[in-house]
């Protein structure tokens, strides 16, 4: 504000007091400005809540706790904390914790991930020996034991690769090799090599799976130096864009059905978030002279430009991106915030998009409680046949699907504001 104008305001009595002027000073702040100390504080709250609530124990039906799975055979155990299991959201949490630890130079977050992975490998053999076809989603470490869909190993494999570079245990490399082989030779694909699922209809392409595959493939390429993984990852990005992108709206459909060659009904927020995260993950790791780099950059820019148009005045995005009467959803907002901030900082998109990320982060911060719990995260969601399905998805407090991506967004915004 101009000092001479400030003096005139005071002396002419246009404002009754200096205190009122100072209280109004925020209107002169740049739109979307963010505070580094608040960003750091809020992101630490989320990470520290994970540290506090990860018990590294098992519990039986009677509530008795065990520090390891080496219990009597007659005892049925479950992991006490959702932070100590093998689910795709655990992989995203691990990646978020590692990034935050690197940004803040805080080893406690890295040590959590190291301990968590060791806990998984130390105890999963017990459950593997007793597995007799139960629902893998309700069975401890079921997704580690039963490798079927990308959800089972993609994000966890990505996190495991990052840990392997810091804690190179041979059993970790053995799992990485096994998962890489399954993805390359056994995972369901269309004739053009696009990754698909066997449900709800055979074969269905899920937008979510771009992250579940590319997060792993891009890190495999980085780990091994083998360009075939980058080639496969870029094929997925290009083909998913071909099947899912609506050029009129600038958004990705949640799915595509190969039996009808039609898209699903929804431009679901988190599905678009998974796809944007995947694209940034790949661009961060491919060589500068990679043959498809310009194509990948073009696809990312189209997606970011499209998503930016649907941001609400709160900074958050809606559960259904093109439906402002659907609720504001935190996890997709964190994904877009991270991806756009990273794209700006890495030069993948024009710097004018920075305000989109900054407004997005302000919206995400408003959903972080003082105890580090996160509000407004859509619970686990499959492919729905109608929009009502997406409108009515619940948002349990501190749902696990939002934690890792909020950590990623916070860590990137710390870097962005330094």
PEUR-V593521 format. One record per helix or strand of 3 or more residues. SS is the DSSP state (helix for helix, strand for strand). FROM is the first residue (numbers start at 1). TO is the last residue. If there is no record, write none. Layout:
# PEUR-V593521
ss:SS from:FROM to:TO
ss:SS from:FROM to:TO
This chain:
# PEUR-V593521
ss:helix from:3 to:12
ss:helix from:18 to:23
ss:helix from:25 to:28
ss:helix from:36 to:53
ss:strand from:58 to:60
ss:strand from:77 to:79
ss:helix from:82 to:84
ss:helix from:88 to:104
ss:helix from:107 to:128
ss:helix from:142 to:145
ss:helix from:150 to:164
ss:helix from:170 to:185
ss:strand from:204 to:206
ss:helix from:208 to:224
ss:helix from:227 to:244
ss:strand from:255 to:257
ss:helix from:269 to:283
ss:helix from:293 to:308
ss:helix from:330 to:346
ss:helix from:351 to:365
ss:helix from:387 to:391
ss:helix from:400 to:417
